[in-house]
């Protein structure tokens, strides 16, 4: 690992999972299942827990629920993994408020998504991210996901934000490897792959780690993939990823990531219900059947 990668690994971890928010059939949050998910993720090699992010259905989670989730996950993890609180919003004041609440609840770091829907200018994106970074003493991971937000963080924006002492990493779901390598070459930002389909490519190109949705049920395989890349064994890394392709396809391309991750955790018995909040709907029977078939890879030894 480079010095930048070591620093980021200490702040955020390397094998991060975008956690689901377990719910009962009435859509209230299930604390017992939340603890089960944390234990499951830690047992399968996760060292970073992203709480109340998009996979955690953050647009439907209230401020009180968000801070409660952070507090509960911090308690359940008990120092065994970094807890990264999603505080993204298109309302800067709301993000600042959630950032301060997350810090008070014990979060180790923040995940700040590019403001969505409003489509601010790049100067507005910078101002938003700086306001959140200035609000607490916590390290910040930026989240660049233009397919969801409607705009991308341009390379010049990322380079400008990298000058802030607490902005330390990028969760990249843009998929532009050349830009990622260019930004890494010009800054001390650590990159984390936010596209499960591209995990091997990002890791081979210098990413410190991943923030995975599929990791909800396959964090051990992704840890194995990271070890293979770190050892320079790209043949083994490719074989591990190839074996995961049906599962990645079932989780990420059948319906919607949060929906399918919850369905997969329910199939494993980690959570009791696969309940999601509207406008999301639970996986339909054909989607569950496809997922069940793809999950047979999890029976193979790691």
MARLUMVEX-361214 format. One line per field, with one value per residue (C-alpha): residue number from 1; residue in one letter; x, y, z. Coordinates in pm, 1 decimal. Layout:
BEGIN
nr <- NUM  ...
rest <- A  ...
xx <- X  ...
yy <- Y  ...
zz <- Z  ...
//
This chain:
BEGIN
nr <- 1  2  3  4  5  6  7  8  9  10  11  12  13  14  15  16  17  18  19  20  21  22  23  24  25  26  27  28  29  30  31  32  33  34  35  36  37  38  39  40  41  42  43  44  45  46  47  48  49  50  51  52  53  54  55  56  57  58  59  60  61  62  63  64  65  66  67  68  69  70  71  72  73  74  75  76  77  78  79  80  81  82  83  84  85  86  87  88  89  90  91  92  93  94  95  96  97  98  99  100  101  102  103  104  105  106  107  108  109  110  111  112  113  114  115  116  117  118  119  120  121  122  123  124  125  126  127  128  129  130  131  132  133  134  135  136  137  138  139  140  141  142  143  144  145  146  147  148  149  150  151  152  153  154  155  156  157  158  159  160  161  162  163  164  165  166  167  168  169  170  171  172  173  174  175  176  177  178  179  180  181  182  183  184  185  186  187  188  189  190  191  192  193  194  195  196  197  198  199  200  201  202  203  204  205  206  207  208  209  210  211  212  213  214  215  216  217  218  219  220  221  222  223  224  225  226  227  228  229  230  231  232  233  234  235  236  237  238  239  240  241  242  243  244  245  246  247  248  249  250  251  252  253  254  255  256  257  258  259  260  261  262  263  264  265  266  267  268  269  270  271  272  273  274  275  276  277  278  279  280  281  282  283  284  285  286  287  288  289  290  291  292  293  294  295  296  297  298  299  300  301  302
rest <- X  X  X  X  X  X  X  X  X  X  X  X  X  X  X  X  X  X  X  X  X  X  X  X  X  X  X  X  X  X  X  X  X  X  X  X  X  X  X  X  X  X  X  X  X  X  X  X  X  X  X  X  X  X  X  X  X  X  X  X  X  X  X  X  X  X  X  X  X  X  X  X  X  X  X  X  X  X  X  X  X  X  X  X  X  X  X  X  X  X  X  X  X  X  X  X  X  X  X  X  X  X  X  X  X  X  X  X  X  X  X  X  X  X  X  X  X  X  X  X  X  X  X  X  X  X  X  X  X  X  X  X  X  X  X  X  X  X  X  X  X  X  X  X  X  X  X  X  X  X  X  X  X  X  X  X  X  X  X  X  X  X  X  X  X  X  X  X  X  X  X  X  X  X  X  X  X  X  X  X  X  X  X  X  X  X  X  X  X  X  X  X  X  X  X  X  X  X  X  X  X  X  X  X  X  X  X  X  X  X  X  X  X  X  X  X  X  X  X  X  X  X  X  X  X  X  X  X  X  X  X  X  X  X  X  X  X  X  X  X  X  X  X  X  X  X  X  X  X  X  X  X  X  X  X  X  X  X  X  X  X  X  X  X  X  X  X  X  X  X  X  X  X  X  X  X  X  X  X  X  X  X  X  X  X  X  X  X  X  X  X  X  X  X  X  X  X  X  X  X  X  X
xx <- 0.0  104.3  112.1  -220.4  -378.8  -250.6  -389.2  -726.6  -741.5  -685.4  -963.5  -1227.2  -1118.7  -1075.4  -1364.3  -1662.4  -2023.6  -2314.1  -2542.5  -2912.1  -3151.4  -3350.6  -3722.8  -4027.7  -4334.6  -4474.1  -4149.9  -4022.0  -3652.3  -3570.1  -3295.0  -3243.0  -3194.4  -2965.4  -2739.9  -2759.6  -2645.8  -2350.5  -2240.1  -2282.4  -2074.9  -1797.4  -1788.4  -1748.0  -1453.3  -1605.1  -1398.9  -1610.2  -1985.6  -2158.0  -2477.7  -2777.8  -2640.2  -2844.5  -2847.1  -2974.5  -3268.5  -3146.1  -3408.3  -3677.4  -3487.4  -3570.0  -3305.7  -3395.2  -3375.5  -3042.7  -2873.0  -3030.0  -2887.9  -2540.3  -2562.7  -2684.9  -2423.3  -2142.9  -2259.6  -2293.8  -1959.2  -1785.4  -1469.1  -1434.6  -1497.0  -1511.6  -1860.3  -1911.7  -2232.6  -2409.8  -2509.4  -2585.0  -2867.4  -2943.0  -2995.5  -2658.4  -2804.3  -2956.4  -2624.5  -2442.1  -2698.9  -2674.8  -2295.0  -2289.2  -2542.1  -2343.4  -2025.8  -2205.9  -2338.3  -1987.0  -1935.0  -1576.3  -1623.6  -1878.0  -1996.8  -2106.4  -2284.2  -2276.0  -2599.9  -2868.9  -3169.6  -3089.7  -2799.9  -2583.0  -2280.1  -1941.3  -1873.2  -2194.0  -2077.3  -1749.9  -1928.5  -2164.5  -1886.0  -1670.1  -1960.2  -2006.9  -1632.9  -1604.6  -1895.1  -1713.1  -1368.0  -1445.0  -1274.1  -1491.3  -1538.9  -1697.7  -1951.3  -1949.9  -2248.5  -2377.9  -2627.1  -2819.8  -2742.6  -2775.8  -2432.8  -2076.5  -1798.9  -1558.4  -1188.4  -1109.3  -1372.1  -1223.4  -874.6  -995.7  -1175.0  -866.2  -698.6  -929.4  -751.9  -1056.2  -1163.9  -963.0  -1134.6  -1376.9  -1636.4  -1635.6  -1948.1  -1874.0  -1681.1  -1418.7  -1097.6  -873.2  -1013.6  -981.0  -616.0  -554.2  -703.7  -510.5  -190.6  -251.8  -390.2  -372.4  -734.7  -787.6  -1032.6  -1293.6  -1480.4  -1854.1  -1945.9  -1936.5  -1911.7  -1575.0  -1411.4  -1110.1  -1040.1  -1045.6  -832.5  -578.1  -564.7  -483.7  -809.5  -763.5  -1078.9  -1444.7  -1781.5  -1992.9  -2362.8  -2299.6  -2076.0  -2392.8  -2384.3  -2037.2  -1791.7  -1569.3  -1534.1  -1458.5  -1194.7  -1042.3  -1047.3  -869.0  -601.0  -540.9  -498.9  -275.6  -58.5  -35.3  -222.5  -458.2  -537.3  -678.4  -855.1  -1022.4  -1134.0  -1286.5  -1472.8  -1587.2  -1742.8  -1929.1  -2069.0  -2407.6  -2453.0  -2346.1  -2586.2  -2872.7  -2817.3  -2723.3  -2900.0  -3217.0  -3408.3  -3245.7  -2948.0  -3116.0  -3412.8  -3199.5  -2947.0  -3231.5  -3378.1  -3039.1  -2993.8  -3343.3  -3252.6  -2949.4  -3163.0  -2965.6  -3278.5  -3635.1  -3803.1  -3695.4  -3922.7  -3838.7  -4003.1  -4190.4  -4121.4  -3916.9  -4099.0  -3980.0  -3828.2  -4087.0  -4091.8  -3896.5  -3630.5  -3602.2  -3571.1  -3291.4  -3119.5  -3152.2  -2987.0  -2705.0  -2642.2  -2529.2  -2179.7  -2183.5  -2184.3  -1833.1  -1541.9  -1369.4
yy <- 0.0  358.2  613.4  756.9  411.2  335.8  663.1  602.3  243.8  368.9  626.0  432.3  68.3  -108.8  -356.6  -127.5  -231.7  -0.7  -141.1  -195.3  -59.8  -362.1  -303.0  -477.6  -528.5  -198.0  -28.9  61.1  -6.6  -345.3  -300.4  -677.9  -727.4  -423.9  -590.7  -915.4  -738.7  -578.9  -913.6  -1083.6  -819.3  -826.0  -1206.7  -1200.7  -961.7  -614.1  -343.1  -40.7  3.5  272.4  363.2  553.1  573.4  517.1  140.6  219.5  401.2  736.8  945.6  779.2  791.2  1077.7  1278.9  1104.1  762.4  845.9  944.2  642.2  413.1  557.0  524.1  163.9  56.1  221.2  32.5  -299.3  -268.5  -179.8  -60.0  -364.6  -162.7  199.7  349.2  589.6  792.3  890.0  1254.6  1337.9  1566.7  1833.9  2066.4  2178.2  2282.2  1935.6  1768.6  1989.5  1906.7  1531.7  1550.7  1709.1  1461.3  1170.3  1297.3  1325.6  970.2  831.8  800.4  765.8  936.2  1090.3  1002.3  1311.4  1261.4  1517.2  1718.3  1553.1  1678.6  2049.1  2027.8  2299.8  2439.7  2286.9  2588.4  2500.4  2141.1  2266.0  2504.0  2227.0  1978.2  2234.6  2335.9  1974.8  1916.2  2230.2  2125.9  1848.6  1709.7  1385.2  1270.2  1290.8  1053.3  1218.2  1014.7  1074.7  897.6  1097.4  827.7  905.3  1272.1  1405.2  1570.6  1450.8  1588.9  1702.2  1624.5  1990.5  1991.3  1681.8  1830.5  2153.7  1966.6  1756.0  2064.7  2046.9  1859.6  1648.7  1549.4  1231.0  991.0  939.8  668.6  656.1  529.0  725.5  448.8  671.0  488.3  729.8  1024.2  833.4  755.4  1115.4  1253.3  1001.7  1108.0  1475.8  1456.1  1256.7  1143.8  771.9  606.1  344.6  158.8  217.6  -7.8  -377.4  -469.7  -288.3  -381.1  -563.5  -284.0  -8.7  -208.1  -286.2  84.4  196.7  210.0  166.0  -43.4  -78.1  40.3  -254.3  -336.8  -701.3  -707.5  -728.9  -1099.1  -1156.1  -941.2  -1246.1  -1297.1  -929.4  -942.9  -1238.8  -1037.9  -747.5  -979.3  -1128.6  -785.4  -673.2  -980.9  -900.8  -1217.7  -1077.9  -1424.7  -1523.2  -1188.7  -1235.8  -1587.1  -1464.2  -1184.3  -1409.1  -1646.4  -1349.2  -1219.0  -1399.0  -1263.8  -912.2  -927.4  -1050.1  -785.2  -485.6  -537.1  -734.0  -473.0  -218.4  -262.2  -198.9  -416.3  -709.6  -680.1  -705.1  -1000.3  -1172.4  -1111.0  -1249.4  -1557.7  -1606.9  -1564.2  -1259.2  -1043.4  -1156.7  -939.0  -784.0  -484.7  -160.8  179.7  330.7  420.1  97.8  -235.0  -572.1  -809.1  -1001.3  -1380.8  -1409.7  -1172.0  -1371.6  -1694.5  -1550.7  -1421.9  -1757.5  -1931.1  -1677.8  -1714.5  -2074.8  -1930.1  -1851.6  -2223.3  -2261.4  -2236.7  -1899.5
zz <- 0.0  -61.5  219.7  95.3  98.0  447.9  582.5  420.7  542.1  896.7  860.7  667.2  633.2  298.9  269.8  325.6  288.8  214.3  482.9  438.3  700.5  825.3  873.6  1007.8  786.3  915.9  789.5  1135.8  1184.9  1337.8  1597.8  1648.3  1274.2  1259.6  1516.6  1318.5  1002.4  1182.6  1327.0  990.8  811.5  1069.2  1057.2  680.3  670.2  650.7  823.7  733.4  781.7  576.2  759.9  619.2  269.1  -44.7  10.8  359.1  193.5  321.1  136.7  349.1  679.9  915.3  1099.3  1424.2  1261.3  1095.6  1419.5  1589.9  1321.7  1368.4  1744.8  1722.8  1469.6  1666.3  1974.4  1792.4  1612.5  1939.3  1767.4  1540.9  1224.0  1115.9  1104.3  815.9  833.7  515.2  551.6  190.4  82.8  -173.4  123.4  259.3  594.7  637.0  553.8  802.7  1070.1  1005.3  1003.8  1348.8  1481.1  1337.9  1502.9  1836.6  1791.1  1754.2  1378.8  1261.3  924.2  688.5  338.6  144.8  -186.6  -464.7  -416.3  -622.2  -820.1  -778.9  -1025.1  -868.2  -1049.7  -976.4  -754.2  -568.1  -527.7  -381.0  -142.6  -29.9  40.4  217.6  441.8  552.1  593.6  806.0  1029.3  1219.1  1292.1  1106.0  785.7  474.9  184.6  -117.2  -315.8  -690.1  -849.4  -1147.7  -1252.8  -933.1  -871.0  -1224.7  -1218.4  -1171.9  -958.0  -1227.0  -1193.0  -1123.6  -846.9  -683.4  -705.1  -544.1  -265.5  -198.9  -53.4  248.5  530.0  620.7  267.9  231.3  -7.0  -293.8  -338.3  -716.6  -890.1  -1205.7  -1376.4  -1541.4  -1454.6  -1641.8  -1448.4  -1120.3  -1188.9  -1294.6  -972.4  -762.9  -939.8  -864.8  -510.4  -189.1  -227.2  -175.0  -410.9  -323.1  -593.7  -567.8  -861.4  -772.0  -1138.4  -1159.3  -827.8  -979.6  -1228.3  -965.3  -722.6  -994.4  -1083.8  -730.3  -534.2  -160.3  -126.1  -211.5  -85.0  -186.3  -200.0  -288.9  19.1  229.4  146.1  -2.1  196.1  244.3  -131.8  -182.8  91.2  -91.1  -415.2  -247.9  -107.5  -451.9  -611.4  -326.0  -379.8  -749.8  -845.5  -1106.3  -1240.1  -900.6  -867.1  -1203.0  -1107.6  -780.1  -956.0  -1239.1  -987.7  -836.0  -1166.2  -1139.8  -784.9  -882.3  -1175.5  -955.2  -686.9  -898.3  -1230.6  -1159.2  -960.5  -728.1  -498.1  -162.7  -261.0  -370.0  -86.8  163.1  -25.3  -16.0  357.5  418.0  213.8  439.6  751.6  867.4  865.9  919.1  656.8  325.6  381.8  200.5  213.8  -76.7  -347.1  -343.1  -360.4  -240.2  -493.0  -692.6  -702.1  -1032.4  -898.9  -576.9  -775.3  -987.5  -673.8  -499.2  -791.8  -802.6  -428.9  -474.2  -519.1  -147.3  -67.6  -213.1  30.2  51.2
//
